[in-house]
């Protein structure tokens, strides 16, 4: 049984429709959906701003690798092409963090597999992930390089201009809690 935090983004085509396609596909698995944020591109490749959001989902039948596969299928359905690292994309779905539920409680999934490294090794450097995640899980923590910190602590370590560049929009993903 896994619970995941997914970061979704789009900066090509109908950006909002691409994000909504993920929400529609996950449907009843969704636990929380952040607001939609406009963010500058990350990684140094000149391109249009992104729309980003964070989703929290839960499904007893899915393992972290299943979430990755589902995210990649949704990217392909949106016409994602992987030509330039950190380049423009119709849809990006990243598994940021995963937890497995056990009788003794939740356990953070850790993986050094290069196909799916968990927690996401760069999430703590990315305001476009941390800001929307903080909105839906204000008490969340993230482990990076063996250090566990609150999302607020990771955000405070980032360049202030990067954090201010993550701007909440009036757009919605059409989801409401069960």
N, C-alpha and C positions, 0 to 999 in steps of 0.2 A: 504494500500500500504506500503510494508516494504522494507527496504534496510538493508542488514546485512553484518557483517564482520564475516567470518568463518575462523577458524584455522584448517588446516588439517595436519595430520602426519601419518607416517607409519614406522615401523621398523621390519616387518616380511614379508617374501615372496618377491614378486616383488614390492618393495616399490614405485618405480616411477610409475609403472602401476596402483597401488592402488590410488595414488594421481591423476593421469590422469583420472581415472574413475569418480572422482568427477567433474573435469573440463568438461568432456564430458557430464555428466548428467545435469549439470547446463547450458551448452551451451549459448544460447542468453541472459540468465539472468545475465551473468557475466559482471561486469563493470570494474574490475581490477583483475589482477593475479600477485602475487609477483614472484620473482625468487624462486628457490628451495634451501633450506638451509639444511646443515647437522648439527645436534645438538646432544649433549650428552643427554642420558635419564635423565628425571626429576623425582624426587620423591624417590630416594634411592633404587630402585629395579635394581639389576645388569642385563644388557641387551645390545643389539647392539644399535648403534647410530640411530637416526631417520632422515628421510627426512621430512621437514616441509615447509609449504607455507601458505600464507594468501590469501583468495579470498574475493572480495567485489561483492555482487550480489544484484539484485533488481528485484522484481516481484510484480506488483500491486495486484495479487490474493492471495499472501501468507502472513500469519500472522507469528509472531515469532515461535509459536508452530508448524506451518507447516514446517518451516525451520528445526526445531529440528527433527521432524518426518522424513523428507527427509534425513537428515544426518544419522539418525539411520538406515534407509533402505539401504543407501549406505554402511554403516559399515557392515550390515548383508550380503549384496551381496558380500562383500570382505572377508567374513568368520570370522568376528570379534567375539571373544569369550571373555566374561568379567569374568575372574577368579581371577585375582590379581589386586588390586587397583594400578594404575600407572605402571602396568606391560606391557610387550610387546604386540603389537597389529598390525594386518594387516592394519587397518585403524581407525583413530580417526577423527571425524568431530565435532568441538565445535562451537556453536554459541557464539561469543565473545561480540557482540554489535548489537543492532538493532535500527533502526529509522523508525518512521512512518511519512509519508508526509501528511501534512494538508494544508489548504489554507494559513494559517499564516506562513508556513515553516515546517522545519523538527523538530520532537520532539523525543528525546531519549526515548526508551522504558525502563522502570524500572520494574523489577519483582522480588519479593522475593519468588516466587513459588520454592520449592525445586527441582521440575522436570526441570525447566528452570529459573535460576536466571540470571537476566540481569541488568546491564552489568555483564559479567562473573566475579565472585567474586575473582578469582585468576589471571586474565590476567595481571594485573599490576606487578605481581611478576615473570612473565615468559618472559625471553628474546626471546625465540623461537616464541612467539606471537608478541611481540613488534617490533623486528627488521624487520621481513618481512612486518608487517603492516605499519611501518614508511616508508618503501620503496614505497608503493603504495599510501599512504595518508600522506604526510609529515606534514600536518597541523592538523592531527587528534588529538582529545582529548579523554580521557577515564576517566570516573568517577569510583572511588573505595572508599568504606567506606565513601561516602558523599563528597569526595574531587575530584574536576575536575582538571586534569593536562594534559599538552601535553604529547604525547608519549615520546618525548625527555626527559622530566622531570622525567617520570616514569623510563625510562632506566637509567638515571644518578643516580637514587637511588639504582640500583641493584649492586651486586658484579661485579666488572670489569671482573673477570675471566669468569663469567657466560655469560656476553655479548660477550666477545671474543670467547666463545665456539660456538656461532652461526655463522657458516661459509657458505658463499654463494658458491654454486656449479655452474658448467657449464651446469647442467641438465636443461631441460625446460619442461613445462607442455603442450606445443603445443597449446597455446592460443594467439590470437592477437586481439587487440581492433577492435570493429565494424567499 
